[in-house]
Amino acid sequence: MFSQVIVYGAGAVGSAYGAILSKHLPVTLVTRNQAHIQAVQKNGLKLTGELSETFHPTAAYLISEIMSNTLVILSTKCFDVAQACHELKDLVQADTVVLCIQNGLGSIDEARKILPCSVLQGISRIAVTFPEPGRVNVSSFSALQIEPSSLSSEIAELFSNTIANVFVEENFKQEIWLKLTNASIMNPLTTILRVRYSELIHPYFDEMASKIFKECQQVAGCENIAIPDSHLTFLLERLRKISHKTSMLQDFENKRKTEIDYLNGAVVRLGKKHKISTPVNEFVVSMVKFLEEKNGCT
Ligand SMILES: NC(=O)c1ccc[n+]([C@@H]2O[C@H](COP(=O)([O-])OP(=O)(O)OC[C@H]3O[C@@H](n4cnc5c(N)ncnc54)[C@H](OP(=O)(O)O)[C@@H]3O)[C@@H](O)[C@H]2O)c1
């Protein structure tokens, strides 16, 4: 049984999960954000939105050891996973379990190559922002799906008395692709067009979304994952009812690097592997890279 949790890369998502777990077992949030550390140490970690409560995890800039029976929730962005894993690799124990909750494809393979312990993947459906140090705003905890393994139900069990709906997802590979497809449509298009989900009601958008979708569907098929045609209609109908700003658009507005290489970029890379042409995803990657460069992020 896990006796403590370390959240490595405690930004929006990591802080939210760390907060709710801290009521039940010792939690340490590890972050490079000194203002966040000081705010949590002084006033606790405030959650607003779906849950309004203050929690009291420990917060630290560095850790020098990881005790036996520790769950590490690795919650950096995809492009920071490799460096974080290099920092962790001499600290993890044989029984440490690292749960990676990044969106997209590719970063989990980097983590597995570097870490000499169990590494599991989770799909987080949380919607959370980080408005100020010491506070995260969770619009919806929604689901956290964990890939099947002999350790997964123990992780889900940790969350059983919390607001989060955490469970072992038997259809994990397809769920990864469904989420990747959603994010590959909504994140770059809302960023390029600078709009919220609910503003995306236009035939031009439908055409673009459909082209990105078809390429994702074809590449997924080569990976033996079926994405039904009905998924696009379902996605567009559901999301247009929400006035949400995607994380990529938020990153762009805050002049931060985006995860495009692990979303549409991953579709392009896998397309090349399977000799499938993905011109629309390639175009979208170029557009977002252009915006990143203009923003001073490389
Ligand atoms: N936000 C959402 O609603 C949501 C929902 C589902 C999934 N996700 C996924 O969850 C992942 C995390 O997203 P997020 O929104 O929580 O990002 P975030 O707010 O940027 O948090 C990531 C944190 O990791 C820190 N970090 C990076 N490398 C580190 C290192 N080596 N040591 C310590 N701290 C480190 C970052 O510090 P710096 O600030 O110094 O870079 C940042 O504070 C992403 O893959 C995202 O796609 C997000």
PDBQT file of the ligand as one rigid body, heavy atoms in Angstrom, charges set to zero:
ROOT
HETATM    1  N1  LIG A 301      -4.758  21.813 -17.209  1.00  0.00    +0.000 N 
HETATM    2  C1  LIG A 301      -5.679  20.899 -17.539  1.00  0.00    +0.000 C 
HETATM    3  O1  LIG A 301      -6.891  21.150 -17.400  1.00  0.00    +0.000 OA
HETATM    4  C2  LIG A 301      -5.267  19.526 -18.021  1.00  0.00    +0.000 A 
HETATM    5  C3  LIG A 301      -6.238  18.523 -18.120  1.00  0.00    +0.000 A 
HETATM    6  C4  LIG A 301      -5.860  17.244 -18.495  1.00  0.00    +0.000 A 
HETATM    7  C5  LIG A 301      -4.536  16.973 -18.784  1.00  0.00    +0.000 A 
HETATM    8  N2  LIG A 301      -3.606  17.967 -18.711  1.00  0.00    +0.000 N 
HETATM    9  C6  LIG A 301      -2.223  17.606 -19.006  1.00  0.00    +0.000 C 
HETATM   10  O2  LIG A 301      -1.506  17.529 -17.765  1.00  0.00    +0.000 OA
HETATM   11  C7  LIG A 301      -0.131  17.935 -17.973  1.00  0.00    +0.000 C 
HETATM   12  C8  LIG A 301       0.190  19.080 -16.994  1.00  0.00    +0.000 C 
HETATM   13  O3  LIG A 301      -0.631  20.188 -17.322  1.00  0.00    +0.000 OA
HETATM   14  P1  LIG A 301      -0.767  21.472 -16.369  1.00  0.00    +0.000 P 
HETATM   15  O4  LIG A 301      -1.859  22.279 -16.942  1.00  0.00    +0.000 OA
HETATM   16  O5  LIG A 301      -0.826  21.064 -14.947  1.00  0.00    +0.000 OA
HETATM   17  O6  LIG A 301       0.645  22.185 -16.656  1.00  0.00    +0.000 OA
HETATM   18  P2  LIG A 301       1.384  23.273 -15.755  1.00  0.00    +0.000 P 
HETATM   19  O7  LIG A 301       0.378  24.068 -14.975  1.00  0.00    +0.000 OA
HETATM   20  O8  LIG A 301       2.334  23.981 -16.658  1.00  0.00    +0.000 OA
HETATM   21  O9  LIG A 301       2.193  22.399 -14.694  1.00  0.00    +0.000 OA
HETATM   22  C9  LIG A 301       3.374  21.739 -14.976  1.00  0.00    +0.000 C 
HETATM   23  C10 LIG A 301       4.344  22.130 -13.888  1.00  0.00    +0.000 C 
HETATM   24  O10 LIG A 301       5.495  21.288 -13.963  1.00  0.00    +0.000 OA
HETATM   25  C11 LIG A 301       6.610  22.092 -13.576  1.00  0.00    +0.000 C 
HETATM   26  N3  LIG A 301       7.852  21.433 -13.957  1.00  0.00    +0.000 N 
HETATM   27  C12 LIG A 301       8.312  21.156 -15.195  1.00  0.00    +0.000 A 
HETATM   28  N4  LIG A 301       9.486  20.500 -15.131  1.00  0.00    +0.000 NA
HETATM   29  C13 LIG A 301       9.776  20.373 -13.804  1.00  0.00    +0.000 A 
HETATM   30  C14 LIG A 301      10.866  19.811 -13.096  1.00  0.00    +0.000 A 
HETATM   31  N5  LIG A 301      11.883  19.242 -13.739  1.00  0.00    +0.000 N 
HETATM   32  N6  LIG A 301      10.838  19.866 -11.753  1.00  0.00    +0.000 NA
HETATM   33  C15 LIG A 301       9.816  20.433 -11.093  1.00  0.00    +0.000 A 
HETATM   34  N7  LIG A 301       8.754  21.011 -11.701  1.00  0.00    +0.000 NA
HETATM   35  C16 LIG A 301       8.739  20.962 -13.045  1.00  0.00    +0.000 A 
HETATM   36  C17 LIG A 301       6.349  23.377 -14.329  1.00  0.00    +0.000 C 
HETATM   37  O11 LIG A 301       7.183  24.394 -13.838  1.00  0.00    +0.000 OA
HETATM   38  P3  LIG A 301       7.465  25.738 -14.705  1.00  0.00    +0.000 P 
HETATM   39  O12 LIG A 301       6.234  26.551 -14.501  1.00  0.00    +0.000 OA
HETATM   40  O13 LIG A 301       8.684  26.290 -14.075  1.00  0.00    +0.000 OA
HETATM   41  O14 LIG A 301       7.659  25.315 -16.125  1.00  0.00    +0.000 OA
HETATM   42  C18 LIG A 301       4.861  23.581 -14.030  1.00  0.00    +0.000 C 
HETATM   43  O15 LIG A 301       4.673  24.224 -12.791  1.00  0.00    +0.000 OA
HETATM   44  C19 LIG A 301      -0.034  18.344 -19.444  1.00  0.00    +0.000 C 
HETATM   45  O16 LIG A 301       0.453  17.280 -20.204  1.00  0.00    +0.000 OA
HETATM   46  C20 LIG A 301      -1.471  18.646 -19.833  1.00  0.00    +0.000 C 
HETATM   47  O17 LIG A 301      -1.724  18.457 -21.224  1.00  0.00    +0.000 OA
HETATM   48  C21 LIG A 301      -3.937  19.230 -18.326  1.00  0.00    +0.000 A 
ENDROOT
TORSDOF 0
